Amino acid sequence: MGGNALTYSQDNKRKPRSVLNAGGGFTMVEMPTPTQKDVEWAYYLWNSLSVGDGRWTLPNVGAYVRTGAKELTLREIHFSKPQEDQFGSSVFDNHHWIMTLADAIGWTITESVILATDNDGEINIPNDLVGLVSVCANRCGAVYRVEELNTGQQYVKIQPNLACPCCGDEHAVEPVLDGVHVVVDDRGYVVNQNRLAQQEEE
């Protein structure tokens, strides 16, 4: 490119990304630093989108809409189940990488999600259940929370058999959560499992 070409200081080191997991902790995933080629690609692609209507779909992540002169807004999340690709990165790792890329060219990435889907269809989070907190009837230590859709969170769908996502015991989840996507806090479950393991060793 010419004298006024976009420039970006390349760093070959891989940057760790922190992602909130279902248990409330953070999983560190290393993502590659955007290259000069990435920066140029984003600059020309995003600037070609019309403001308000321009839509860009990033496979296995979601759909972004150009909502300002230098702003993209994440409107849809695809594959929102807690899963990783063959490189160990999740949809949220890739979204955060796009945010890093935007910083490099002076753009802003915002989030205003109106649709989230996974392989089972659209994410189901009823407004009247938001705020509900429940626990496993088997007392395994799992806690389920119904939370508003958030791109930094991972959700698990409660199946018709009402099985606990942690211990697997059927009919352990209250019926009102059948088919609902919940946030699973497994910290209590992990503590109980560690305690049982220690008892078996004694």
N, C-alpha and C positions, 0 to 999 in steps of 0.2 A: 504494500500500500504506500501511498505517497507521504509527503512530509508531515501532513496533518493526520496521519493514520492513528487509529486507536492504539494505545499502548497499555500494556499490563505487565507488571512484574511477575514473572513466572516463578513458582516455587515447586520443585519436584517432590517435596514432602507431602505425605497424605495427611489431611487434617481430620482430627476426630470430631464427630458430631454426637451430641447427647440427645437421646430420644426417650420420652416418657413411655414406660412400658405399662402393661396392664396391672402390675403389682405396685405401682406408685413409685418405682425406682427409676434409674436412668441406665440405658444401654448405650455404651460408647461404640460407634461405628465409624470407621475411617472412610472418608470420601476424598476423591482426588481433587486437588486444587484446579480451578478453571484455567485453561490454557489461553494463549492469545487467540487461537482459532475459535475457541468457545466464545470468547468475548466478541469477536467480529461477527460470528454467526448470530448471537443474541441481538447485537446492535441492529443489524440489517433486518432480521426477522421481526423483532418487536416493533421497530419503527415503521414497518410496512403494514401493520395492523391499523385499522381505522379506530379512532377513539369512540368508545361506546358500543360498537358492534363487532370489532375485531376479536376473534376467538382463536385461541391456540390450545390444542389438545396434546398433552404430553403423555405418551403411552405409559400405562401402568402407574400413573400418578393422578392426573385429573385434567380439568379444563380451566384455562385462564382467560380472562377477558381484559382487554385494554380499557381501563377506566380513567385514564388521565394522560397527559402529554408524556410523562415518564412513569407510568404506574400500570402494573398488572395486578388483577385481583383473582385469587383462586376461588372459583365458583362451584366446582364439582370435584369430589374426591372419588377416584376409582380404585378398586381393590383395597378397600379400607379395613380388611381383616388384618390381624396381627401376623403378617407373613413377610418373608424376605425372599429376594431373588437369589440367583445362583452366586451372586457376589456378596451376599450377606447384607444388602441394603434394603430398607423398607421404603414405602411410599413417602414417609415423612423425612427420611434421610435425603431422598431425591428432591423433595420440596425445599428443604433447607439448603441444598446445593444450588438450586435455582435462585434462592435469596442471596447467596454469596455471589453468584454470577451477576445478579442485578446490581449489587453494590459496586461491582467493578466498572459499570458503565453509567452509574449515577441514576439508576432506576430504583423504584420502590415496589416491593411485593406486599400486597395486603391480603387479608383473608375474609371472605364473606360467603361462606359455603351455603348453597341452597339445595344441594343434592349430594348424597354420598351413597355409593353402591359397592357391593362386593359380589362374589360369585353366586350368592343366594338372592340377589336383587337389592332393592333400595334399603338403606339403613332405617330401622324402625325405632324411633325414639319418641313415643307419645308425649305431647306437651304436658298432659295432666299427670304424668308419672315422673317428670323431671324433679329431682330432689329426693326420690324414694331411696332408702337404704335398707337392704335386707341381708340376711346371713344364711349360710347353709344349715338346713334342718338337721343334717348329720353331725353338726358341730365340728366340722373339719377345720374351721378357722377362716374360711373364705367369706369375703364381704362383697356384695354386689351393689353398685350405685348406678342410678339412672341420671346421666348428665347430659347437658346440652352438647350438640355436636361441636367438636373442637379438633382442629387439624393436628394438634400435638398429642392426641389421645388415641388409644386403641380400644376397640369394642369387640365384645363376644356376644353372639346371638344365643339366647336361651332356646333350647330345642323343645319340641312337643313333649318329650319324656321328662322334662324338667330336671335333667341331670345337672349336677354341680360341675362347672367347668374345671374345678380343681380335683376333687376326689372321685368324680364320676358317679356318685350315688344318685340313682334315679328318684324323682319326686322329692328332691331336696331343696328345690327352688319354689317359692310361692307361685301359684298359678297365674297371678296377675302379670307376671313377667314372661309368660309364654310368648315366644316370638320377638321379644324386645331385645335390642342391643344394649348391653350394660358394660360398665367398666368393672373389671374384676380386680379386687385388691387381695392378692394371695399371700401377703406377709404373715398373717396369722396361720395360714395353712403351712407355710414353710417352717415357721417356729415349731408347730406341732409335729411336723415330720422329723425335724432335727431332734426334738425331745424323744420321740419314739425310737429313733435310731440309737441315741445314747443309752436308753434303757435296755435295748437289745444287746448292746455291747457289754453292759455291766453283769 
